[in-house]
């Protein structure tokens, strides 16, 4: 479910809301990635059919999230009118974390995403979080975008 919940849903939802968010005059889209983003080699196998594990699926979904945010920024970013960011919310104590990566802080301490939604400094720029793309290029992001369009049927405007 990592791909569906973490990547396909935000991709489709953003396509449906993008014009309204842009029309607000101060739109901001935040897509949560993770410092655990990775499994770059699996970009050719988004559904992990060749090799699946819970960690691989999660890492790949978070890599895709970061790439999606950076591609949205490249296509539509226009601060302060429309901004796109991705970030790692911090390590929190979740079932997934306990299953393989140890333990973390309580969920209530994960405030970075809230701050990125309300602090004005994030309206002055766009594209925060590119390091989470783990070196993936614009061409790789475009290829991912095309795959997500096929998987979701989402339609994005050529320009806003």
Contact map, one row per residue, 1 for C-alpha under 8 A:
1111100000000000000000000000000000000000000000000000000000000000000000000000000000000000000000000000000000000000000000000000000000000000000000000000000000000000
1111111000000000000000000000000000000000000000000000000011001000000000000000000000000000000000000000000000000000000000000000000000000000000000000000000000000000
1111111100000000000000000000000000000000000001100000000011001000000000000000000000000000000000000000000000000000000000000000000000000000000000000000000000000000
1111111110000000000000000000000000000000000000000000000000000000000000000000000000000000000000000000000000000000000000000000000000000000000000000000000000000000
1111111111000000000000000000000000000000000000000000000000000000000000000000000000000000000000000000000000000000000000000000000000000000000000000000000000000000
0111111111000000000000000000000000000000000000000000000000001100100000000000000000000000000000000000000000000000000000000000000000000000000000000000000000000000
0111111111100000000000000000000000000000000000000000000000001101100000000000000000000000000000000000000000000000000000000000000000000000000000000000000000000000
0011111111110000000000000000000000000000000000000000000000000000000000000000000000000000000000000000000000000000000000000000000000000000000000000001001100000000
0001111111111000000000000000000000000000000000000000000000000000000000000000000000000000000000000000000000000000000000000000000000000000000000000000000000000000
0000111111111100000000000000001000000000000000000000000000000000000000000000000000000000000000000000000000000000000000000000000000000000000000000000000000000000
0000001111111110000000000000000000000000000000000000000000000000000100000000000000000000000000000000000000000000000000000000000000000000000000000001000001000000
0000000111111111000000000000000000000000000000000000000000000000000000000000000000000000000000000000000000000000000000000000000000000000000000000000000111000000
0000000011111111100000000000000000000000000000000000000000000000000000000000000000000000000000000000000000000000000000000000000000000000000000000000000000000000
0000000001111111110000000000000000000000000000000000000000000000000000000000000000000000000000000000000000000000000000000000000000000000000000000000000000000000
0000000000111111110000000000000000000000000000000000000000000000000000000000000000000000000000000000000000000000000000000000000000000000000000000000000001110000
0000000000011111111000000000000000000000000000000000000000000000000000000000000000000000000000000000000000000000000000000000000000000000000000000000000001000000
0000000000001111111110000000000000000000000000000000000000000000000000000000000000000000000000000000000000000000000000000000000000000000000000000000000000000000
0000000000000111111111000000000000000000000000000000000000000000000000000000000000000000000000000000000000000000000000000000000000000000000000000000000000000000
0000000000000001111111100000000000000000000000000000000000000000000000000000000000000000000000000000000000000000000000000000000000000000000000000000000000000001
0000000000000000111111110000000000000000000000000000000000000000000000000000000000000000000000000000000000000000000000000000000000000000000000000000000000000000
0000000000000000111111111111000000000000000000000000000000000000000000000000000001000000000000000000000000000000000000000000000000000000000000000000000000000000
0000000000000000011111111110000000000000000000000000000000000000000000000000000011000000000000000000000000000000000000000000000000000000000000000000000000000001
0000000000000000001111111010000000000000000000000000000000000000000000000000000000000000000000000000000000000000000000000000000000000000000000000000000000000000
0000000000000000000111111110000000000000000000000000000000000000000000000000000010000000000000000000000000000000000000000000000000000000000000000000000000000000
0000000000000000000011111110000000000000000000000000000000000000000000000000000111000000000000000000000000000000000000000000000000000000000000000000000000000000
0000000000000000000011011111000000000000000000000000000000000000000000000000000111100000000000000000000000000000000000000010000000000000000000000000000000000000
0000000000000000000011111111100000000000000000000000000000000000000000000000000111100000000000000000000000000000000000000010000000000000000000000000000000000000
0000000000000000000010000111110000000000000000000000000000000000000000000000000001111000000000000000000000000000000010000010000000000000000000000000000000000000
0000000000000000000000000011111000000000000000000000000000000000000000000000000001111000000000000000000000000000000000000000000000000000000000000000000000000000
0000000000000000000000000001111100000000000000000000000000000000000010000000000000011110000000000000000000000000100110000000000000000000000000000000000000000000
0000000001000000000000000000111110000000000000000000000000000000110010000000000000011110000000000000000000000000000000000000000000000000000000000000000000000000
0000000000000000000000000000011111000000000000000000000000000100110000000000000000000111100000000000000000000000100000000000000000000000000000000000000000000000
0000000000000000000000000000001111101000000000000000000000000110110000000000000000000111100000000000000000000000000000000000000000010000000000000000000000000000
0000000000000000000000000000000111111000000000000000000000000110000000000000000000000011110000000000000000000000000000000000000000010000000000000000000000000000
0000000000000000000000000000000011111000000000000000000000000000000000000000000000000001000000000000000000000000000000000000000000010000000000000000000000000000
0000000000000000000000000000000001111100000000000000000000100100000000000000000000000000000000000000000000000000000000000000000000000000000000000000000000000000
0000000000000000000000000000000011111110000000000000000001111110000000000000000000000000000000000000000000000000000000000000000000011100000000000000000000000000
0000000000000000000000000000000000011111000000000000000100110110000000000000000000000000000000000000000000000000000000000000000000000100000000000000000000000000
0000000000000000000000000000000000001111111000000000000100110010000000000000000000000000000000000000000000000000000000000000000000000000000000000000000000000000
0000000000000000000000000000000000000111111000000000000000010010000000000000000000000000000000000000000000000000000000000000000000000101000000000000000000000000
0000000000000000000000000000000000000011111100000000000000000000000000000000000000000000000000000000000000000000000000000000000000000000000000000000000000000000
0000000000000000000000000000000000000011111111010000000000010000000000000000000000000000000000000000000000000000000000000000000000000000000000000000000000000000
0000000000000000000000000000000000000011111111000000000000010000000000000000000000000000000000000000000000000000000000000000000000000000000000010000000000000000
0000000000000000000000000000000000000000111111000000000000000000000000000000000000000000000000000000000000000000000000000000000000000000000000000000000000000000
0000000000000000000000000000000000000000011111111100000000000000000000000000000000000000000000000000000000000000000000000000000000000000000000000000000000000000
0010000000000000000000000000000000000000011111111000000000010000000000000000000000000000000000000000000000000000000000000000000000000000000000000000000000000000
0010000000000000000000000000000000000000000011111000000010000000000000000000000000000000000000000000000000000000000000000000000000000000000000000000000000000000
0000000000000000000000000000000000000000010011111111000110000000000000000000000000000000000000000000000000000000000000000000000000000000000000000000000000000000
0000000000000000000000000000000000000000000011111111000000000000000000000000000000000000000000000000000000000000000000000000000000000000000000000000000000000000
0000000000000000000000000000000000000000000010011111000000000000000000000000000000000000000000000000000000000000000000000000000000000000000000000000000000000000
0000000000000000000000000000000000000000000000011111100000000000000000000000000000000000000000000000000000000000000000000000000000000000000000000000000000000000
0000000000000000000000000000000000000000000000011111110110000000000000000000000000000000000000000000000000000000000000000000000000000000000000000000000000000000
0000000000000000000000000000000000000000000000000011111110000000000000000000000000000000000000000000000000000000000000000000000000000000000000000000000000000000
0000000000000000000000000000000000000000000000000001111111000000000000000000000000000000000000000000000000000000000000000000000000000000000000000000000000000000
0000000000000000000000000000000000000000000000000000111111100000000000000000000000000000000000000001000000000000000000000000000000000000000000000000000000000000
0000000000000000000000000000000000000110000000010001111111110000000000000000000000000000000000000000000000000000000000000000000000000000000000000000000000000000
0110000000000000000000000000000000000000000000110001111111111000000000000000000000000000000000000000000000000000000000000000000000000000000000000000000000000000
0110000000000000000000000000000000001000000000000000011111111100000000000000000000000000000000000000000000000000000000000000000000000000000000000000000000000000
0000000000000000000000000000000000011110000000000000001111111110000000000000000000000000000000000000000000000000000000000000000000000000000000000000000000000000
0000000000000000000000000000000000001111011001000000000111111111000000000000000000000000000000000000000000000000000000000000000000000000000000000000000000000000
0110011000000000000000000000000000001000000000000000000011111111100000000000000000000000000000000000000000000000000000000000000000000000000000000000000000000000
0000011000000000000000000000000111011100000000000000000001111111110000000000000000000000000000000000000000000000000000000000000000000000000000000000000000000000
0000000000000000000000000000000011001111000000000000000000111111111000000000000000000000000000000000000000000000000000000000000000011100000000000000000000000000
0000001000000000000000000000000000000000000000000000000000011111111100000000000000000000000000000000000000000000000000000000000000001000000000010000000000000000
0000011000000000000000000000001110000000000000000000000000001111111110000000000000000100000000000000000000000000000000000000000000000000000000000000000000000000
0000000000000000000000000000001110000000000000000000000000000111111111000000000000000110000000000000000000000000000000000000000011011000000000000000000000000000
0000000000000000000000000000000000000000000000000000000000000011111111100000000000000000000000000000000000000000000000000000000001011001000010000000000000000000
0000000000100000000000000000000000000000000000000000000000000001111111110000000000000000000000000000000000000000000000000000000000000000000010011000000000000000
0000000000000000000000000000011000000000000000000000000000000000111111111000000000011100000000000000000000000000000000000000001000000000000000000000000000000000
0000000000000000000000000000000000000000000000000000000000000000011111111100000000011100000000000000000000000000000000000000001011000000000000000000000000000000
0000000000000000000000000000000000000000000000000000000000000000001111111110000000000000000000000000000000000000000000000000000000000000010011001000000000000000
0000000000000000000000000000000000000000000000000000000000000000000111111111100000010000000000000000000000000000000000000000000000000000000000000000000000000000
0000000000000000000000000000000000000000000000000000000000000000000011111111110000111000000000000000000000000000000000000000011000000000000000000000000000000000
0000000000000000000000000000000000000000000000000000000000000000000001111111100000000000000000000000000000000000000000000000001000000000000000000000000000000000
0000000000000000000000000000000000000000000000000000000000000000000000111111100000000000000000000000000000000000000000000000000000000000000000000000000000000010
0000000000000000000000000000000000000000000000000000000000000000000000011111110001000000000000000000000000000000000000000000000000000000000000000000000000000011
0000000000000000000000000000000000000000000000000000000000000000000000011111111001110000000000000000000000000000000000000000011000000000000000000000000000000000
0000000000000000000000000000000000000000000000000000000000000000000000001001111111100000000000000000000000000000000000000000010000000000000000000000000000000000
0000000000000000000000000000000000000000000000000000000000000000000000000000111111100000000000000000000000000000000000000011110000000000000000000000000000000000
0000000000000000000000001110000000000000000000000000000000000000000000000000011111100000000000000000000000000000000000000011100000000000000000000000000000000000
0000000000000000000001011110000000000000000000000000000000000000000000000000011111100000000000000000000000000000000000000010000000000000000000000000000000000000
0000000000000000000011001111100000000000000000000000000000000000000000000001111111110000000000000000000000000000000000000010010000000000000000000000000000000000
0000000000000000000000000111100000000000000000000000000000000000000000001000111111111000000000000000000000000000000000000111111000000000000000000000000000000000
0000000000000000000000000001111000000000000000000000000000000000000011011000100001111100000000000000000000000000000000000000011100000000000000000000000000000000
0000000000000000000000000001111000000000000000000000000000000000000011001000000000111110000000000000000000000000000000000000011110000000000000000000000000000000
0000000000000000000000000000011110000000000000000000000000000000110011000000000000011111000000000000000000000000000000000000001111000000000000000000000000000000
0000000000000000000000000000011111000000000000000000000000000000010000000000000000001111100000000000000000000000100000000000000110010000000000000000000000000000
0000000000000000000000000000000111100000000000000000000000000000000000000000000000000111110000000000000000000001000000000000000000000000000000000000000000000000
0000000000000000000000000000000111000000000000000000000000000000000000000000000000000011111000000000000000000111100000000000000000000000000000000000000000000000
0000000000000000000000000000000001000000000000000000000000000000000000000000000000000001111100000000000000000101000000000000000000000000000000000000000000000000
0000000000000000000000000000000000000000000000000000000000000000000000000000000000000000111110000000000110000100000000000000000000000000000000000000000000000000
0000000000000000000000000000000000000000000000000000000000000000000000000000000000000000011111001000001111101100000000000000000000000000000000000000000000000000
0000000000000000000000000000000000000000000000000000000000000000000000000000000000000000001111101100001111100000000000000000000000000000000000000000000000000000
0000000000000000000000000000000000000000000000000000000000000000000000000000000000000000000111111100001100100000000000000000000000000000000000000000000000000000
0000000000000000000000000000000000000000000000000000000000000000000000000000000000000000000011111110000000000000000000000000000000000000000000000000000000000000
0000000000000000000000000000000000000000000000000000000000000000000000000000000000000000000001111111100000000000000000000000000000000000000000000000000000000000
0000000000000000000000000000000000000000000000000000000000000000000000000000000000000000000111111111111100000000000000000000000000000000000000000000000000000000
0000000000000000000000000000000000000000000000000000000000000000000000000000000000000000000011111111111000000000000000000000000000000000000000000000000000000000
0000000000000000000000000000000000000000000000000000000000000000000000000000000000000000000000111111110000000000000000000000000000000000000000000000000000000000
0000000000000000000000000000000000000000000000000000001000000000000000000000000000000000000000011111110000000000000000000000000000000000000000000000000000000000
0000000000000000000000000000000000000000000000000000000000000000000000000000000000000000000000011111111000000000000000000000000000000000000000000000000000000000
0000000000000000000000000000000000000000000000000000000000000000000000000000000000000000000000001111111100000000000000000000000000000000000000000000000000000000
0000000000000000000000000000000000000000000000000000000000000000000000000000000000000000000111001100111110000000000000000000000000000000000000000000000000000000
0000000000000000000000000000000000000000000000000000000000000000000000000000000000000000001111001000011111000000000000000000000000000000000000000000000000000000
0000000000000000000000000000000000000000000000000000000000000000000000000000000000000000001110000000001111101000000000000000000000000000000000000000000000000000
0000000000000000000000000000000000000000000000000000000000000000000000000000000000000000000110000000000111111100000000000000000000000000000000000000000000000000
0000000000000000000000000000000000000000000000000000000000000000000000000000000000000000000111000000000011111100000000000000000000000000000000000000000000000000
0000000000000000000000000000000000000000000000000000000000000000000000000000000000000000000000000000000001111110000000000000000000000000000000000000000000000000
0000000000000000000000000000000000000000000000000000000000000000000000000000000000000000000100000000000011111110000000000000000000000000000000000000000000000000
0000000000000000000000000000000000000000000000000000000000000000000000000000000000000000111100000000000001111111100000000000000000000000000000000000000000000000
0000000000000000000000000000000000000000000000000000000000000000000000000000000000000000100000000000000000011111111000000000000000000000000000000000000000000000
0000000000000000000000000000000000000000000000000000000000000000000000000000000000000001110000000000000000000111111100000000000000000000000000000000000000000000
0000000000000000000000000000010100000000000000000000000000000000000000000000000000000010100000000000000000000111111110000000000000000000000000000000000000000000
0000000000000000000000000000000000000000000000000000000000000000000000000000000000000000000000000000000000000011111111000000000000000000000000000000000000000000
0000000000000000000000000000000000000000000000000000000000000000000000000000000000000000000000000000000000000011111111100000000000000000000000000000000000000000
0000000000000000000000000000010000000000000000000000000000000000000000000000000000000000000000000000000000000001111111100100000000000000000000000000000000000000
0000000000000000000000000001010000000000000000000000000000000000000000000000000000000000000000000000000000000000111111100100000000000000000000000000000000000000
0000000000000000000000000000000000000000000000000000000000000000000000000000000000000000000000000000000000000000011111110000000000000000000000000000000000000000
0000000000000000000000000000000000000000000000000000000000000000000000000000000000000000000000000000000000000000001111111110000000000000000000000000000000000000
0000000000000000000000000000000000000000000000000000000000000000000000000000000000000000000000000000000000000000000001111111000000000000000000000000000000000000
0000000000000000000000000000000000000000000000000000000000000000000000000000000000000000000000000000000000000000000000111111100000000000000000000000000000000000
0000000000000000000000000000000000000000000000000000000000000000000000000000000000100000000000000000000000000000000110111111110000000000000000000000000000000000
0000000000000000000000000111000000000000000000000000000000000000000000000000001111100000000000000000000000000000000000111111110000000000000000000000000000000000
0000000000000000000000000000000000000000000000000000000000000000000000000000001100100000000000000000000000000000000000011111110000000000000000000000000000000000
0000000000000000000000000000000000000000000000000000000000000000000000000000001100100000000000000000000000000000000000001111111100000000000000000000000000000000
0000000000000000000000000000000000000000000000000000000000000000000000001000111001111000000000000000000000000000000000000111111100000000000000000000000000000000
0000000000000000000000000000000000000000000000000000000000000000000011001100100000111100000000000000000000000000000000000000111111000000000000000000000000000000
0000000000000000000000000000000000000000000000000000000000000000000000000000000000011110000000000000000000000000000000000000111111000000000000000000000000000000
0000000000000000000000000000000000000000000000000000000000000000010001000000000000001110000000000000000000000000000000000000001111111000000000000000000000000000
0000000000000000000000000000000000000000000000000000000000000000011001000000000000000100000000000000000000000000000000000000001111111100000000000000000000000000
0000000000000000000000000000000000000000000000000000000000000000000000000000000000000000000000000000000000000000000000000000000011111110000000000000000000000000
0000000000000000000000000000000011101000000000000000000000000010011000000000000000000010000000000000000000000000000000000000000011111100000000000000000000000000
0000000000000000000000000000000000001000000000000000000000000011011000000000000000000000000000000000000000000000000000000000000011111111000000000000000000000000
0000000000000000000000000000000000001101000000000000000000000010000000000000000000000000000000000000000000000000000000000000000001111111000000000000000000000000
0000000000000000000000000000000000000000000000000000000000000000000000000000000000000000000000000000000000000000000000000000000000101111100000000000000000000000
0000000000000000000000000000000000000001000000000000000000000000001000000000000000000000000000000000000000000000000000000000000000001111110110000000000000000000
0000000000000000000000000000000000000000000000000000000000000000000000000000000000000000000000000000000000000000000000000000000000000011111110000000000000000000
0000000000000000000000000000000000000000000000000000000000000000000000100000000000000000000000000000000000000000000000000000000000000001111111000000000000000000
0000000000000000000000000000000000000000000000000000000000000000000000000000000000000000000000000000000000000000000000000000000000000000111111100000000000000000
0000000000000000000000000000000000000000000000000000000000000000000000000000000000000000000000000000000000000000000000000000000000000001111111110000000000000000
0000000000000000000000000000000000000000000000000000000000000000001100100000000000000000000000000000000000000000000000000000000000000001111111111000000000000000
0000000000000000000000000000000000000000000000000000000000000000000000100000000000000000000000000000000000000000000000000000000000000000011111111100000000000000
0000000000000000000000000000000000000000000000000000000000000000000000000000000000000000000000000000000000000000000000000000000000000000001111111110000000000000
0000000000000000000000000000000000000000001000000000000000000001000100000000000000000000000000000000000000000000000000000000000000000000000111111111000000000000
0000000000000000000000000000000000000000000000000000000000000000000100100000000000000000000000000000000000000000000000000000000000000000000011111111100000000000
0000000000000000000000000000000000000000000000000000000000000000000000000000000000000000000000000000000000000000000000000000000000000000000001111111110000000000
0000000000000000000000000000000000000000000000000000000000000000000000000000000000000000000000000000000000000000000000000000000000000000000000111111111000000000
0000000100100000000000000000000000000000000000000000000000000000000000000000000000000000000000000000000000000000000000000000000000000000000000011111111111000000
0000000000000000000000000000000000000000000000000000000000000000000000000000000000000000000000000000000000000000000000000000000000000000000000001111111111100000
0000000000000000000000000000000000000000000000000000000000000000000000000000000000000000000000000000000000000000000000000000000000000000000000000111111111000000
0000000100000000000000000000000000000000000000000000000000000000000000000000000000000000000000000000000000000000000000000000000000000000000000000011111110000000
0000000100010000000000000000000000000000000000000000000000000000000000000000000000000000000000000000000000000000000000000000000000000000000000000001111111000000
0000000000010000000000000000000000000000000000000000000000000000000000000000000000000000000000000000000000000000000000000000000000000000000000000001111111100000
0000000000110011000000000000000000000000000000000000000000000000000000000000000000000000000000000000000000000000000000000000000000000000000000000001110111110000
0000000000000010000000000000000000000000000000000000000000000000000000000000000000000000000000000000000000000000000000000000000000000000000000000000100011111000
0000000000000010000000000000000000000000000000000000000000000000000000000000000000000000000000000000000000000000000000000000000000000000000000000000000001111100
0000000000000000000000000000000000000000000000000000000000000000000000000000000000000000000000000000000000000000000000000000000000000000000000000000000000111111
0000000000000000000000000000000000000000000000000000000000000000000000000000000000000000000000000000000000000000000000000000000000000000000000000000000000011111
0000000000000000000000000000000000000000000000000000000000000000000000000011000000000000000000000000000000000000000000000000000000000000000000000000000000001111
0000000000000000001001000000000000000000000000000000000000000000000000000001000000000000000000000000000000000000000000000000000000000000000000000000000000001111
